């Protein structure tokens, strides 16, 4: 049998150190269990927050895919898709209808209204839109009518209800062809939307825009204009042309032309800020976990001075002593990471189910391999770094000590 080379002998010694480290970790179960608990809390917090943020990002992107990337939105300055004010007019709609770049130019008007049914009143958001070719305008978006139909041209006192408006808002469900009062005017229910999963969309009423402008005292006004770009048309160029035409038509720039990419960037920026804030909060638990590992390793070094001295007396080099204690700290981080990832995923999934139960279905939690690998490596490296100072202290101890 050939003698071992220097490299093989070194690897064997490192392997023996790993074996000793694992024995020591298992031997001190109670203390190491409490130390690991700090890492578990830290990794659980980080993994859950990252997963929730990633799940919300995926849900928003999926929602945009359903809405379509071929749409441009025009709002008045200072307004947004979720908070709309007046400022746009039917004249703006007519100006945009003259552009060849768009398949559909669809105006919307929104306002809070009071609906009455079965002698009970509720305040909801009303969205009003044109009745002209509405089925074709909504053909490729997620506004699907589950029961009944959409408006037909020139209809006035008819309404389409959001899923929760029809099924959950009142003590008794509202059915097709029944009448409800909207701002004390009688409307017939001709359709009910299928559930979207977003409470803001499921608790609405849809009205024809002509009667809505009359009811709200906003003749000739619209809140938002949706532009569907034709196939082959560059959406950014179409947006620039839209801006030029409206500026020339209106004589001002008190409006905003927004593309899907811009909306997505805005949402992504908001999510990034939220994740940074939550990450800063989670870092507190990291500090606690790191102090736990450092304290446990320092205690272990003090308790095992005799063991360290014997190892050095029989020829153990400083690097092996250092590696031994770093390996123990890394193992604590590894075990804490595994448990923390499992707990973090459970917390994130529970959050998703709770959100769905509350009617919010845009949170899509999955076990992302990248997030899992990052969390696992983070736990191990963090454990090693937390144990670095005690390991260095152990390495420097003299045999006589």
C-alpha positions, 0 to 999 in steps of 0.5 A: 500500500502506497503511503499517503501524500501530504494533501491526502493527510491534510484532507483526512485531518480536516475530515476528522475535525468535521467528525469531532465537530459533529460529535460536539454539536450532538453532545450539547443538545440543550445549549446548542438547541437554544443557540439554533433557535436564534438562527431559526427565528432569524432565517424564518423571518428572512425566508418568509419576508423574501418569499412573501415579497417575491410572491406578491411580485409574481402575483402582480406580474401575473395580473399584468399579463392578464390585463395585457401588455398592449395597453396604455392608460391616460390619467389626469395629473396627480391621479393613478390607476387606484386613485382617480380624479377628474380632468379628462373629457370626452373631447380627449377621447374623441381626439385619441379615437382619431389615431390609427395606432389604437384598436380600442379607446375606452373611457372610464368614470369612477365614483363612490355610490350608495347601493340599496338592496333588501332594505339595506344600504352599502357604499361601493365603488362604481366604474362606468364605461361605454356600452359600444362593443363592450364585449369586444373591448373586454375580450382579452382581459380578466373582466369576465362575466360569469352570469348574464351579459355585458351592456349592449349599445345605448343601454342606460339603467342596467348594471353589472355587479362584482362577484362579492357585491352580488354574493356577500355584501348583503344578507341575501344574494343578488340574482340576475334581472333583479333590481337594485337602487344606485344613488336612489335610481333603479337599475336592473342587474344584467350581469355578475362578474366572476371572482377576480381575487382582489377585493377592490375589483370584486366589490364594485358595480359597473354602469353605462358611462352616459347615465353615470356622468348624468348621475354624478354631475360630471357631464363630458368628464372621464377618469381614465382612458384605456388605449388598446394598441394594435398588433405591430405598433410600438407601444412606447412610440404610441405613448409619445404620440398620444402625449403630443396629440393631447398636449396640442388638443388640450393646450396643457400637460395636466395628464399622464400617459402610462405604459405597462412597463412604467406601471410595473416599475412603479409597483416594483419600486414600492415592493423594493422599499417594503422589502428593504424596511422589512429586511431591516426589521428582520436584521434584529433577529439576525443580530440575536442569532449571531450573538447566540452562536458567538456566546455558545462558541465562547463558552465551548472554548472555555469549557474545552481548554483541556481538550484544546491543550491535549490536541495541541500537545499531540501535534494539532496545528492552529489551523485545525483548531480554528477549523474545528470551531468554525465547523461547529458554528457552521453546523449550528447555522446549517441546522438552524437554516434547514429548520428556519427555511421549513418554518419560513415557508410555512409562515409564507404559505399561511399568509397566502391562505389568510390573504385568500380567505380575506379575498386577496388572491394576488399572493403566489407563494412557491418554494423558490430554489434560489431563495432556498439556496440563498437562505441556506448559504446565508445561515451557514456563512452567518454561523461561521462568521459569528463563530470566527472570533471565539474560534480565533481565541481557541486557536491562539491558546497556549498548551500551558493554559 
